């Protein structure tokens, strides 16, 4: 009989994770605020985000190489990391930033929070992992929540001709990020989490920079420093700092507890969007959010339960 290992939960780990989740939830609000108060385009803003994040990714890669010099990557592993990096932080971020031009920050966060259901679907269809009945119930709950919130927002955004396009782009963002998460679960045990994350982020950064070289607005970024400030905020406040905080929280209290705490993200984004951007909060959005959070919690709980058996 295997002895069950119980991870001690520290209040410091919980606090760190909460702060990290709250910082992550600021991303959509900062992006929407930048679009509202400047004429910056999504590709330029995304390029600025990755430019300020790049030094931290390079440090991560150097530390990974220094701490694990004996672990060499095969050509196949490099290819997997390249593809997952492109899906996870190039395509996903691109769809997200473009989509945020057309829908509210609160709606973006709710649609994006569907990604755990896509991870479950990918694991079932591609990796032949059987989902439990409770997990499929969780999928139904999350989609019901999104439909409710979506119908409520659709009644408000009936004059927004680009609302459906923006929703589709965020939906694609959730799918591509799910590909990254599902794929990373297969390759991380072989290459290590730090090395995988660092190299995947570097590949995605190269993809974004190449996109900017082809499609970027150079005149725009040379015309004022306010654009740089928004890029810095998204990179440091909404990307680098929360990444380190959540990683530290995961080490302290475990990934399942981090997944549970991170469900405050949509609620935080909706509240920030209301008070900072003036976005309305409506009854169907609240009900939809509760259903989505319940579904995501159930998926995470059943996954952890199966892993510990």
C-alpha positions in Angstrom: 0.0 0.0 0.0 1.5 3.4 -1.1 1.8 6.0 1.6 -0.1 9.1 0.7 2.0 12.3 0.7 0.2 15.4 2.0 1.7 18.7 1.0 1.8 21.2 3.8 -0.1 24.4 2.9 1.5 27.6 3.9 -0.3 31.0 4.2 2.7 32.6 2.5 2.3 30.3 -0.5 -1.4 31.1 -0.7 -0.8 34.8 -0.5 1.9 34.7 -3.2 -0.4 32.7 -5.5 -3.3 35.1 -4.9 -1.1 38.1 -5.7 0.2 36.4 -8.8 -3.3 35.5 -10.0 -4.4 39.1 -9.5 -1.4 40.5 -11.4 -2.2 38.0 -14.3 -5.8 39.3 -14.4 -4.6 42.8 -15.1 -3.4 41.9 -18.6 -6.7 42.3 -20.5 -7.5 45.5 -18.6 -4.1 47.1 -19.5 -4.5 46.1 -23.1 -8.0 47.5 -23.3 -6.9 50.7 -21.6 -4.0 51.1 -24.1 -6.4 50.6 -27.1 -8.9 53.1 -25.5 -6.4 55.9 -24.9 -3.9 55.5 -27.7 -3.9 54.4 -31.4 -1.4 51.6 -30.9 -2.1 48.4 -32.9 -2.1 44.9 -31.4 1.1 43.7 -33.1 3.1 46.7 -31.9 1.8 46.4 -28.4 2.6 42.6 -28.4 6.1 43.3 -29.7 6.7 45.8 -26.9 5.4 43.2 -24.3 7.9 40.6 -25.6 10.7 43.1 -25.9 10.6 44.0 -22.2 10.0 40.3 -21.2 13.0 39.1 -23.4 15.8 39.7 -20.8 13.9 37.6 -18.2 13.5 34.7 -20.7 17.2 34.8 -21.5 18.1 34.7 -17.8 15.7 31.7 -17.4 17.4 29.9 -20.4 20.8 30.6 -19.0 19.9 29.3 -15.5 18.4 26.2 -17.0 21.5 25.5 -19.1 23.7 26.2 -16.1 21.8 24.0 -13.7 21.2 21.1 -16.1 24.2 21.1 -18.5 24.1 17.4 -18.9 20.5 17.3 -20.3 20.9 17.7 -24.0 17.8 18.1 -26.3 17.3 16.0 -29.3 16.2 17.5 -32.7 12.7 16.1 -32.1 12.5 17.8 -28.7 13.7 21.1 -30.1 11.0 20.9 -32.8 8.3 20.1 -30.2 9.4 23.1 -28.1 9.4 25.4 -31.2 5.9 24.3 -32.2 4.5 24.6 -28.7 6.1 28.0 -28.2 4.5 29.2 -31.4 1.1 27.9 -30.4 1.3 29.0 -26.7 2.7 32.5 -26.7 2.8 33.7 -30.3 -0.5 32.6 -31.9 -2.4 32.6 -28.6 -1.2 36.1 -27.7 -1.8 37.4 -31.2 -5.4 36.2 -31.2 -5.9 37.6 -27.7 -4.6 41.1 -28.4 -6.5 41.4 -31.7 -9.7 40.0 -30.2 -9.5 42.5 -27.3 -10.1 45.3 -29.7 -13.6 44.1 -30.2 -14.9 42.6 -26.9 -14.8 43.6 -23.3 -12.0 42.5 -20.9 -14.5 40.6 -18.8 -15.9 38.6 -21.7 -12.3 37.9 -22.9 -11.4 36.4 -19.6 -14.5 34.2 -19.4 -14.0 32.8 -22.9 -10.2 32.3 -22.3 -11.0 30.4 -19.1 -12.4 27.6 -21.3 -8.9 26.4 -22.0 -8.9 23.6 -19.4 -11.9 22.1 -21.2 -9.9 22.1 -24.4 -7.0 20.5 -22.6 -9.3 17.7 -21.5 -10.6 17.3 -25.0 -7.1 17.2 -26.5 -5.9 14.6 -23.9 -9.0 12.5 -24.7 -8.8 12.6 -28.5 -5.0 12.8 -29.0 -3.4 11.1 -26.0 -6.3 8.7 -25.3 -6.7 9.7 -21.7 -10.2 8.9 -20.5 -12.1 11.7 -18.8 -14.4 10.9 -15.9 -18.1 11.7 -15.8 -17.5 14.5 -13.4 -15.0 16.1 -15.8 -17.5 16.0 -18.7 -20.1 17.5 -16.4 -17.5 20.2 -15.6 -17.2 20.8 -19.4 -20.9 21.2 -19.7 -21.0 23.6 -16.8 -18.2 25.8 -18.2 -19.9 26.0 -21.7 -23.2 26.8 -20.1 -21.6 29.6 -18.2 -20.0 31.0 -21.3 -23.2 30.8 -23.2 -25.1 32.6 -20.5 -22.5 35.4 -20.1 -22.2 35.6 -23.9 -25.9 36.1 -24.4 -26.0 38.7 -21.8 -23.1 40.6 -23.4 -24.5 40.1 -26.9 -27.6 42.1 -25.8 -25.4 44.9 -24.7 -23.1 44.8 -27.7 -25.8 44.4 -30.4 -24.5 47.5 -32.2 -20.9 46.2 -32.2 -20.5 44.6 -35.7 -17.1 43.1 -34.7 -18.3 41.4 -31.5 -18.6 38.0 -33.1 -15.2 38.3 -34.7 -13.6 39.3 -31.4 -15.2 36.4 -29.6 -14.0 33.9 -32.3 -10.4 35.3 -31.9 -10.4 34.8 -28.1 -11.9 31.3 -28.6 -8.9 30.5 -30.9 -6.7 32.0 -28.2 -8.1 29.5 -25.7 -7.6 26.6 -28.1 -4.0 27.4 -29.0 -3.1 27.9 -25.4 -4.7 24.5 -24.6 -2.5 22.9 -27.2 0.5 24.4 -25.5 -0.6 23.2 -22.0 -1.5 19.7 -23.2 1.7 19.3 -25.2 3.9 20.7 -22.5 2.6 18.0 -20.1 4.2 15.4 -22.4 7.6 17.1 -23.0 8.3 18.7 -19.6 9.2 15.4 -17.9 11.9 14.8 -20.5 13.4 18.3 -20.7 12.6 20.0 -17.4 10.1 22.8 -16.7 12.5 25.7 -16.6 14.3 24.8 -19.8 11.0 24.1 -21.6 9.4 27.4 -20.5 12.4 29.5 -21.3 13.0 28.1 -24.8 9.3 28.0 -25.7 9.0 31.7 -24.7 12.1 32.6 -26.7 10.8 30.9 -29.8 7.5 32.7 -29.4 9.3 36.0 -29.0 11.2 35.4 -32.2 7.9 34.7 -34.0 6.3 37.9 -32.6 9.4 40.0 -33.6 9.3 38.5 -37.1 5.6 39.3 -37.4 6.4 42.9 -36.3 9.2 43.2 -38.9 6.7 42.2 -41.6 3.6 44.0 -40.4 4.7 46.4 -37.7 4.1 50.1 -37.5 7.5 51.6 -37.0 6.4 55.2 -37.2 3.9 54.6 -34.4 6.4 53.4 -31.9 8.8 56.3 -32.7 6.1 58.9 -32.1 5.7 58.8 -28.3 6.8 57.2 -25.1 3.3 56.4 -23.8 3.2 53.3 -26.0 6.4 52.0 -24.4 4.8 52.5 -20.9 1.9 50.2 -21.8 4.2 47.6 -23.2 6.3 47.8 -20.0 3.3 47.4 -17.8 2.0 44.4 -19.7 5.4 42.7 -19.7 6.4 43.3 -16.1 3.2 43.6 -14.2 1.0 41.2 -16.1 3.6 38.7 -17.4 7.0 38.5 -15.7 6.1 39.2 -12.0 3.0 37.0 -11.9 4.9 34.2 -13.7 7.5 34.2 -10.9 4.9 34.5 -8.1 2.7 31.7 -9.4 5.8 29.5 -9.9 6.9 30.1 -6.3 3.3 29.4 -5.2 3.3 26.1 -7.1 6.5 25.1 -5.4 5.0 26.0 -2.0 1.4 24.7 -2.1 1.2 22.5 -5.2 -0.2 22.9 -8.6 -3.8 21.8 -7.7 -4.1 24.5 -5.0 -2.7 27.0 -7.4 -5.3 26.0 -10.0 -8.0 26.5 -7.4 -6.8 29.9 -6.3 -6.3 31.1 -9.9 -10.1 30.9 -10.5 -10.2 34.3 -8.9 -8.8 35.6 -12.2 -12.1 36.1 -14.1 -13.7 37.7 -11.1 -10.8 40.0 -10.7 -10.7 41.0 -14.4 -14.5 41.7 -14.4 -14.2 43.9 -11.3 -11.1 45.8 -12.7 -12.8 46.3 -16.0 -15.9 47.7 -14.3 -14.0 50.2 -12.1 -11.2 51.1 -14.5 -12.7 50.8 -18.0 -16.4 51.4 -17.0 -17.6 48.0 -18.3 -21.0 47.0 -17.0 -21.6 44.0 -14.7 -24.8 42.2 -15.4 -26.7 39.3 -13.8 -26.1 36.7 -16.6 -22.4 37.5 -16.5 -22.3 36.8 -12.7 -24.2 33.5 -13.2 -22.0 32.5 -16.1 -18.9 33.3 -14.2 -20.0 31.1 -11.2 -20.7 28.2 -13.6 -17.3 28.6 -15.4 -15.4 28.7 -12.1 -17.3 25.7 -10.8 -16.5 23.7 -13.9 -12.8 24.6 -13.9 -12.5 23.7 -10.2 -14.2 20.4 -10.9 -11.9 19.6 -13.8 -8.8 20.4 -11.7 -10.1 18.4 -8.7 -10.9 15.3 -10.6 -7.6 15.5 -12.5 -5.6 15.7 -9.2 -7.7 12.9 -7.7 -6.9 10.6 -10.7 -3.2 11.5 -10.5 -3.0 10.5 -6.8 -4.7 7.1 -7.2 
